[in-house]
Amino acid sequence: MPPSTEPPTRARLLPALAYAALTSAIVSSLGMLLVPTISHDMRVEVSTGQWMLTVNLLVGAIATPIMGRLSDGPHKKRLLLWSLTTILLGSILAACAPNFTVFLIGRALQGLSYGIVPVTIALARRYLPAHQARLGISSLSVTVTTGLGLGYPLTGILADLLGFRFAFWFAALFLATTLLVVWRVIPAGPDAHAPRKTLDLPGALLVGTGLACLLVAVSEGSRWGWGTPPILGFLTGAALLLTLWCVVELRTPNPLINLRVLRNGDVLVANSTAIGLGAAMYIGLSIGSLIAQAPDSTAYGIALPLFWAGFVMLPLSVASFGANRLVRALSHRIRMRTLLLLGAALVTASSVLLWFAHTALWDILIGMFGFGAGMGMTYAAMPALIARSVADTELGSAVSFNQVLRTVGGSFGSAIAGAVLAANLAPDLHPTEHGIKLALALGALGCAVVFAALLVNHVISRPPTPTSTPADPRVGRL
């Protein structure tokens, strides 16, 4: 007998969806922190080892919009189960990979984890009562940020004590329990209220190939050279493919991503913030992780072993969780655009702090706490802005596009940081202090630009003061 959709099951729905969304955090924590260890154990150069991040982002950027569109359809639970099964297989393959090539295949399969959060948000919007859906969506959106602060320490401990393969086996075990929870708790399909539409395959191929070209270019630009023919070819191809995709989507009755909703002010603000702050966050996170593990001889390194390096991200988790609770408390009193502005202000302040003070552990910890608070607030506000502005039938694709922009923004940030550090290497092949400061300065500048744009938008879009008290006291507070 399929699981019931009666109130007792609904009471367990949001915790079950949050548990599934943690998949993205668990898989993400297996990336940045382990690149040096895996490169050494599998006897490849660190620059080659970076492909464990690149291939994961490539598949994620392609899979996320497709999964987002499919989550608007009638088979939401089936989509979630098959996606989790694929990620589980990828984790097992990476854990027992005999060489780096097989390991990369496993990491590619894990890339589907980027599409899990949009699917859980679509399920929350569909099955949670209206008064719970908004808070549920904001909670699911920050689950990844919160989970990263917990996943990184756990990954560091497991990899340091038992080897990196055990960290991937732990991810496989987590995914197995997630499959059981989803099968037992999520309402069975098909969803009778969902539209049955044909998947936009041309749109999926165009956006997938275009994003793949873009992410290869930004990921490998520092290695191959930004002016080399391959990089210029990838950038040109990305521009042409994504332009053609926009034209096709605007002419397709049931597009993969409805670009017309981008004309809505709230959706445009949320997506612009996603790509801008996504880039700045990855600069701060990658540089912070590098400083934590760099040796004392660099003049900026804290020289933490792998066991402790992951704990640098713990304040990120604590702060993002607290920020989400704060958004819940203030969402009925303060406009979502205001909360988005406050979150961007916190990220900007943290970026500036790390720029000027980053040679002591407490500097990094305070910076990570600020990042967590700011990103927790903005990640809770962005999907809420989108959810109130698009129809139920478009929610999955709209939220997934926001997730894609976060991924693309993060790739830009990672690529910019990598290019700056590669151009500022000391004789011992560690980045120089000048390179560290320059990368952090670029991150702070990017945050400041996003904050300034949001501030101008906030002033322009502020609702006029009513001349009389409205009948509904909630008017004007969204």
Secondary structure, DSSP 8 states (H G I E B T S, - for coil): -----SHHHHHHHHHHHHHHHHHHHHHHTTTGGGHHHHHHHTT--HHHHTHHHHHHHHHHHHHHHHHHHHTTSS-HHHHHHHHHHHHHHHHHHHHT-SSHHHHHHHHHHHGGGGGHHHHHHHHHHHHS-HHHHHHHHHHHHHHHHHHHHHHHHHHHHHHHHH-HHHHHHHHHHHHHHHHHHHHHHS--S--TTS------HHHHHHHHHHHHHHHHHHHHHHHH-TTSHHHHHHHHHHHHHHHHHHHHHHH-SS-SS-GGGGGSHHHHHHHHHHHHHHHHHHHHHHHHHHHHHS-GGGSS-----HHHHGGGGHHHHHHHHHHHHHHHHHTTTS-HHHHHHHHHHHHHHHHHHHHH--SSHHHHHHHHHHHHHHHHHHHHHHHHHHHTTS-GGGHHHHHHHHHHHHHHHHHHHHHHHHHHHHTSB-TTSSB-HHHHHHHHHHHHHHHHHHHHHHHHHHHHH-----SS--SSTTTT--
